[in-house]
Amino acid sequence: PRLKLFTEEASHYSFLLLPIFYYWLYQWLVQFNWRTFGYLLTIVFSLILSFSLGVLSVIALTLSLILILYSRSILSHLRYRKLVLILVLSLVLIGVLVYFVFPINPLTIRITNLINGQDTSGRGRTYESFEIAWRVLQLNYPLTGIGLGQFKLIGRDVLLFYYKYHTIPEVVRLPNALAETLVSFGIIGAAFRIFFQIYWGIKAAVFNNIFQTSLFISLFIYQFTGGFLFHSFEYYYWILAFIPVFHNFHKQEFFK
């Protein structure tokens, strides 16, 4: 069982928690008290119970890049150095305990399946979506794509043949935002999407704000691993990434 509350699926629920997690993580680092820690802890538990390896992997990779990007500021700040050291040691300790005390658990089983290519959800949201999209483009218009909403008609047979369904689904779609952009708008459209994100990231100077940086990196990675072309919350999050809403997370304020 995976926690999804009132959403359609657990991965969608965990994605909704993405900016909230970063907000309370950095709020806890700025205001080190039990209240902010309690909020952060409930969000962490919710993310773990949602059991979405995609979102959890995006968060882990994002925080690793944050440590690299802001390494000079973090290492020059005594409190942040201590927190990073405690966090790393805690993760290592938890990993060792889980490995020796409870080696066969749902998390390790799913990670093993993912590495061995046996995780159908992981495959469908990543390389299989791109492979199907490219097969459709090869039969139609690789540069400009087949247009919005046309995959359900033009790409239906390609997807059904690819998966060899025993029970034919009524509606077919690609559970990957970038793959859906690729099949709808072609190579030109997918390239423009990436260019537009990088351009506005530089123009908005997202790297001057640690919250914006985290959200920008997460969204940029996430589009390769899931999502949909028309996902309202994803657009809201991009706006949060480009507009400096939380000024207390500016680099000068955060690391003072």
C-alpha beads as a LAMMPS data file, in Angstrom:
LAMMPS data file: protein, C-alpha beads

256 atoms
255 bonds

1 atom types
1 bond types

-500.0 500.0 xlo xhi
-500.0 500.0 ylo yhi
-500.0 500.0 zlo zhi

Masses

1 110.0

Atoms # bond

1 1 1 0.000 0.000 0.000
2 1 1 1.240 3.482 -0.926
3 1 1 0.043 6.755 0.568
4 1 1 -1.823 8.876 -1.981
5 1 1 -4.623 10.458 0.120
6 1 1 -7.133 12.119 -2.252
7 1 1 -4.961 12.110 -5.384
8 1 1 -5.197 9.707 -8.307
9 1 1 -1.900 7.964 -7.590
10 1 1 0.973 7.967 -5.080
11 1 1 3.539 9.457 -7.479
12 1 1 1.227 12.427 -8.113
13 1 1 0.785 12.931 -4.364
14 1 1 4.538 12.905 -3.735
15 1 1 5.070 15.357 -6.597
16 1 1 2.623 17.776 -4.951
17 1 1 4.812 17.712 -1.826
18 1 1 7.964 18.700 -3.722
19 1 1 8.031 22.504 -3.126
20 1 1 6.564 22.070 0.373
21 1 1 9.433 19.751 1.272
22 1 1 12.070 22.225 0.092
23 1 1 10.330 25.120 1.830
24 1 1 10.227 23.462 5.255
25 1 1 13.690 21.942 4.842
26 1 1 15.265 25.361 4.292
27 1 1 12.914 27.006 6.787
28 1 1 14.148 24.516 9.380
29 1 1 17.748 25.343 8.520
30 1 1 17.027 29.072 8.875
31 1 1 14.851 28.746 11.999
32 1 1 16.289 25.779 13.837
33 1 1 13.452 24.792 16.216
34 1 1 11.125 21.874 17.003
35 1 1 8.119 23.441 15.261
36 1 1 9.772 23.651 11.845
37 1 1 11.380 20.241 12.416
38 1 1 7.939 18.739 13.130
39 1 1 6.528 20.107 9.875
40 1 1 9.534 18.800 7.949
41 1 1 9.284 15.380 9.611
42 1 1 5.622 14.911 8.649
43 1 1 6.432 15.742 5.018
44 1 1 9.391 13.341 4.991
45 1 1 7.188 10.547 6.386
46 1 1 4.546 11.296 3.760
47 1 1 7.147 11.107 0.985
48 1 1 8.470 7.806 2.311
49 1 1 4.963 6.331 2.677
50 1 1 4.072 7.424 -0.860
51 1 1 6.936 5.156 -1.936
52 1 1 7.557 7.101 -5.154
53 1 1 11.136 6.266 -6.099
54 1 1 10.985 8.778 -8.951
55 1 1 10.314 11.805 -6.741
56 1 1 12.583 10.533 -3.949
57 1 1 15.410 10.059 -6.445
58 1 1 14.834 13.543 -7.853
59 1 1 15.035 15.011 -4.328
60 1 1 18.213 13.044 -3.519
61 1 1 19.889 14.114 -6.762
62 1 1 18.781 17.726 -6.312
63 1 1 20.141 17.964 -2.770
64 1 1 23.418 16.415 -3.930
65 1 1 23.724 19.080 -6.622
66 1 1 22.810 21.776 -4.090
67 1 1 25.695 20.629 -1.871
68 1 1 28.032 20.907 -4.861
69 1 1 26.732 24.246 -6.149
70 1 1 26.769 25.913 -2.732
71 1 1 29.707 23.960 -1.305
72 1 1 31.788 27.064 -0.660
73 1 1 29.002 28.798 1.280
74 1 1 28.094 25.611 3.180
75 1 1 31.675 24.787 4.158
76 1 1 32.297 28.340 5.366
77 1 1 29.240 28.142 7.669
78 1 1 29.893 26.125 10.851
79 1 1 26.240 25.268 11.596
80 1 1 25.568 24.028 8.072
81 1 1 28.739 21.947 8.120
82 1 1 27.554 20.226 11.289
83 1 1 24.058 19.624 9.892
84 1 1 25.398 18.137 6.648
85 1 1 27.736 15.861 8.614
86 1 1 24.895 14.717 10.921
87 1 1 22.619 14.107 7.924
88 1 1 25.218 12.054 6.046
89 1 1 26.077 9.970 9.106
90 1 1 22.374 9.400 9.851
91 1 1 21.676 8.226 6.288
92 1 1 24.680 5.875 6.381
93 1 1 23.600 4.485 9.775
94 1 1 20.012 3.951 8.609
95 1 1 21.243 2.279 5.418
96 1 1 23.527 -0.095 7.342
97 1 1 20.783 -0.978 9.867
98 1 1 18.236 -1.654 7.110
99 1 1 20.730 -3.769 5.169
100 1 1 21.679 -6.001 8.113
101 1 1 18.463 -6.017 10.183
102 1 1 15.777 -5.927 7.478
103 1 1 17.512 -6.735 4.164
104 1 1 14.359 -7.936 2.388
105 1 1 11.990 -4.973 2.372
106 1 1 9.748 -3.286 -0.219
107 1 1 12.261 -0.490 -0.871
108 1 1 15.250 -2.729 -1.634
109 1 1 13.057 -5.060 -3.684
110 1 1 11.817 -2.203 -5.847
111 1 1 15.299 -0.703 -6.233
112 1 1 16.588 -4.133 -7.290
113 1 1 13.750 -4.469 -9.808
114 1 1 14.524 -0.988 -11.124
115 1 1 18.214 -1.779 -11.599
116 1 1 17.385 -5.085 -13.305
117 1 1 14.831 -3.408 -15.578
118 1 1 11.908 -5.291 -14.029
119 1 1 10.101 -2.236 -12.622
120 1 1 7.312 -1.662 -15.146
121 1 1 6.354 1.725 -13.720
122 1 1 9.928 3.010 -13.881
123 1 1 10.413 1.733 -17.430
124 1 1 7.117 3.184 -18.645
125 1 1 7.856 6.644 -17.243
126 1 1 11.414 6.849 -18.588
127 1 1 13.054 5.267 -21.619
128 1 1 9.980 3.382 -22.890
129 1 1 8.048 6.639 -23.269
130 1 1 10.858 8.117 -25.378
131 1 1 11.170 4.949 -27.441
132 1 1 7.438 4.903 -28.226
133 1 1 7.456 8.641 -28.993
134 1 1 10.360 8.230 -31.402
135 1 1 8.706 5.299 -33.165
136 1 1 5.609 7.436 -33.727
137 1 1 7.712 10.335 -35.028
138 1 1 9.606 8.100 -37.440
139 1 1 6.293 7.213 -39.078
140 1 1 5.116 10.837 -39.237
141 1 1 6.876 14.203 -38.744
142 1 1 10.108 13.948 -36.688
143 1 1 10.920 17.679 -36.729
144 1 1 7.511 19.191 -35.982
145 1 1 5.626 16.303 -34.316
146 1 1 2.082 15.078 -34.805
147 1 1 0.263 17.840 -32.899
148 1 1 -1.563 18.130 -29.600
149 1 1 -3.886 15.276 -28.678
150 1 1 -3.027 13.272 -31.777
151 1 1 -1.055 10.582 -29.956
152 1 1 -4.316 9.044 -28.714
153 1 1 -5.217 8.481 -32.380
154 1 1 -2.006 8.247 -34.396
155 1 1 0.201 6.707 -31.701
156 1 1 -2.379 4.282 -30.332
157 1 1 -1.423 1.354 -32.567
158 1 1 2.298 1.889 -31.945
159 1 1 1.821 1.800 -28.166
160 1 1 -0.497 -1.228 -28.270
161 1 1 1.976 -3.109 -30.467
162 1 1 4.887 -2.101 -28.210
163 1 1 3.299 -3.426 -25.000
164 1 1 1.240 -6.214 -26.615
165 1 1 -1.712 -5.639 -24.296
166 1 1 -4.071 -8.533 -23.571
167 1 1 -6.750 -6.075 -22.464
168 1 1 -6.956 -3.074 -24.788
169 1 1 -7.133 0.230 -22.821
170 1 1 -9.655 2.852 -23.911
171 1 1 -7.209 5.776 -23.684
172 1 1 -3.451 5.663 -24.288
173 1 1 -0.924 8.340 -23.395
174 1 1 2.737 8.806 -22.537
175 1 1 3.408 9.285 -18.782
176 1 1 6.434 11.488 -19.467
177 1 1 6.275 15.267 -19.972
178 1 1 9.291 15.564 -22.265
179 1 1 8.364 12.485 -24.315
180 1 1 4.846 13.892 -24.754
181 1 1 6.363 17.210 -25.860
182 1 1 8.586 15.347 -28.296
183 1 1 5.763 13.416 -29.944
184 1 1 3.450 16.456 -30.044
185 1 1 5.906 19.110 -31.244
186 1 1 8.787 17.057 -32.613
187 1 1 12.505 17.540 -32.117
188 1 1 12.171 21.297 -32.576
189 1 1 9.492 21.565 -29.890
190 1 1 11.421 19.420 -27.360
191 1 1 14.610 21.419 -27.982
192 1 1 12.684 24.691 -27.548
193 1 1 11.226 23.440 -24.252
194 1 1 14.696 22.755 -22.838
195 1 1 16.086 26.029 -24.221
196 1 1 13.176 28.028 -22.767
197 1 1 13.688 26.519 -19.312
198 1 1 17.431 27.178 -19.283
199 1 1 16.990 30.701 -20.708
200 1 1 14.448 31.746 -18.078
201 1 1 16.464 30.025 -15.365
202 1 1 19.458 32.207 -16.241
203 1 1 17.370 35.340 -16.823
204 1 1 15.553 34.924 -13.512
205 1 1 18.876 34.265 -11.737
206 1 1 17.434 31.252 -9.918
207 1 1 20.849 30.328 -8.519
208 1 1 20.751 33.370 -6.246
209 1 1 17.958 31.700 -4.270
210 1 1 18.420 28.213 -2.816
211 1 1 14.681 27.421 -2.892
212 1 1 14.364 28.463 -6.549
213 1 1 17.498 26.506 -7.426
214 1 1 16.172 23.343 -5.772
215 1 1 12.805 23.602 -7.485
216 1 1 14.378 24.411 -10.860
217 1 1 16.749 21.430 -10.734
218 1 1 13.990 19.071 -9.538
219 1 1 11.553 20.102 -12.267
220 1 1 14.246 19.918 -14.935
221 1 1 15.111 16.341 -13.899
222 1 1 11.513 15.297 -13.270
223 1 1 10.419 15.978 -16.849
224 1 1 12.715 13.143 -17.983
225 1 1 11.162 10.692 -15.500
226 1 1 7.421 11.385 -15.531
227 1 1 4.728 14.016 -15.568
228 1 1 2.429 15.141 -18.366
229 1 1 2.522 17.924 -20.923
230 1 1 -0.548 19.597 -19.410
231 1 1 0.005 19.275 -15.683
232 1 1 -1.256 22.390 -13.913
233 1 1 0.821 21.964 -10.759
234 1 1 3.986 21.556 -12.787
235 1 1 3.364 24.960 -14.388
236 1 1 2.693 26.481 -10.957
237 1 1 5.986 25.072 -9.721
238 1 1 7.886 26.484 -12.688
239 1 1 6.462 29.905 -11.798
240 1 1 7.695 29.435 -8.212
241 1 1 11.105 28.489 -9.598
242 1 1 11.362 31.631 -11.749
243 1 1 9.839 34.214 -9.378
244 1 1 11.649 35.051 -6.089
245 1 1 8.738 34.625 -3.664
246 1 1 10.738 33.663 -0.561
247 1 1 13.392 36.324 -0.076
248 1 1 14.725 34.740 3.127
249 1 1 16.116 31.932 0.957
250 1 1 18.311 34.297 -1.049
251 1 1 21.910 33.188 -0.931
252 1 1 23.049 36.331 0.904
253 1 1 20.364 35.931 3.582
254 1 1 20.470 32.147 3.865
255 1 1 24.223 31.862 4.413
256 1 1 24.786 35.008 6.463

Bonds

1 1 1 2
2 1 2 3
3 1 3 4
4 1 4 5
5 1 5 6
6 1 6 7
7 1 7 8
8 1 8 9
9 1 9 10
10 1 10 11
11 1 11 12
12 1 12 13
13 1 13 14
14 1 14 15
15 1 15 16
16 1 16 17
17 1 17 18
18 1 18 19
19 1 19 20
20 1 20 21
21 1 21 22
22 1 22 23
23 1 23 24
24 1 24 25
25 1 25 26
26 1 26 27
27 1 27 28
28 1 28 29
29 1 29 30
30 1 30 31
31 1 31 32
32 1 32 33
33 1 33 34
34 1 34 35
35 1 35 36
36 1 36 37
37 1 37 38
38 1 38 39
39 1 39 40
40 1 40 41
41 1 41 42
42 1 42 43
43 1 43 44
44 1 44 45
45 1 45 46
46 1 46 47
47 1 47 48
48 1 48 49
49 1 49 50
50 1 50 51
51 1 51 52
52 1 52 53
53 1 53 54
54 1 54 55
55 1 55 56
56 1 56 57
57 1 57 58
58 1 58 59
59 1 59 60
60 1 60 61
61 1 61 62
62 1 62 63
63 1 63 64
64 1 64 65
65 1 65 66
66 1 66 67
67 1 67 68
68 1 68 69
69 1 69 70
70 1 70 71
71 1 71 72
72 1 72 73
73 1 73 74
74 1 74 75
75 1 75 76
76 1 76 77
77 1 77 78
78 1 78 79
79 1 79 80
80 1 80 81
81 1 81 82
82 1 82 83
83 1 83 84
84 1 84 85
85 1 85 86
86 1 86 87
87 1 87 88
88 1 88 89
89 1 89 90
90 1 90 91
91 1 91 92
92 1 92 93
93 1 93 94
94 1 94 95
95 1 95 96
96 1 96 97
97 1 97 98
98 1 98 99
99 1 99 100
100 1 100 101
101 1 101 102
102 1 102 103
103 1 103 104
104 1 104 105
105 1 105 106
106 1 106 107
107 1 107 108
108 1 108 109
109 1 109 110
110 1 110 111
111 1 111 112
112 1 112 113
113 1 113 114
114 1 114 115
115 1 115 116
116 1 116 117
117 1 117 118
118 1 118 119
119 1 119 120
120 1 120 121
121 1 121 122
122 1 122 123
123 1 123 124
124 1 124 125
125 1 125 126
126 1 126 127
127 1 127 128
128 1 128 129
129 1 129 130
130 1 130 131
131 1 131 132
132 1 132 133
133 1 133 134
134 1 134 135
135 1 135 136
136 1 136 137
137 1 137 138
138 1 138 139
139 1 139 140
140 1 140 141
141 1 141 142
142 1 142 143
143 1 143 144
144 1 144 145
145 1 145 146
146 1 146 147
147 1 147 148
148 1 148 149
149 1 149 150
150 1 150 151
151 1 151 152
152 1 152 153
153 1 153 154
154 1 154 155
155 1 155 156
156 1 156 157
157 1 157 158
158 1 158 159
159 1 159 160
160 1 160 161
161 1 161 162
162 1 162 163
163 1 163 164
164 1 164 165
165 1 165 166
166 1 166 167
167 1 167 168
168 1 168 169
169 1 169 170
170 1 170 171
171 1 171 172
172 1 172 173
173 1 173 174
174 1 174 175
175 1 175 176
176 1 176 177
177 1 177 178
178 1 178 179
179 1 179 180
180 1 180 181
181 1 181 182
182 1 182 183
183 1 183 184
184 1 184 185
185 1 185 186
186 1 186 187
187 1 187 188
188 1 188 189
189 1 189 190
190 1 190 191
191 1 191 192
192 1 192 193
193 1 193 194
194 1 194 195
195 1 195 196
196 1 196 197
197 1 197 198
198 1 198 199
199 1 199 200
200 1 200 201
201 1 201 202
202 1 202 203
203 1 203 204
204 1 204 205
205 1 205 206
206 1 206 207
207 1 207 208
208 1 208 209
209 1 209 210
210 1 210 211
211 1 211 212
212 1 212 213
213 1 213 214
214 1 214 215
215 1 215 216
216 1 216 217
217 1 217 218
218 1 218 219
219 1 219 220
220 1 220 221
221 1 221 222
222 1 222 223
223 1 223 224
224 1 224 225
225 1 225 226
226 1 226 227
227 1 227 228
228 1 228 229
229 1 229 230
230 1 230 231
231 1 231 232
232 1 232 233
233 1 233 234
234 1 234 235
235 1 235 236
236 1 236 237
237 1 237 238
238 1 238 239
239 1 239 240
240 1 240 241
241 1 241 242
242 1 242 243
243 1 243 244
244 1 244 245
245 1 245 246
246 1 246 247
247 1 247 248
248 1 248 249
249 1 249 250
250 1 250 251
251 1 251 252
252 1 252 253
253 1 253 254
254 1 254 255
255 1 255 256
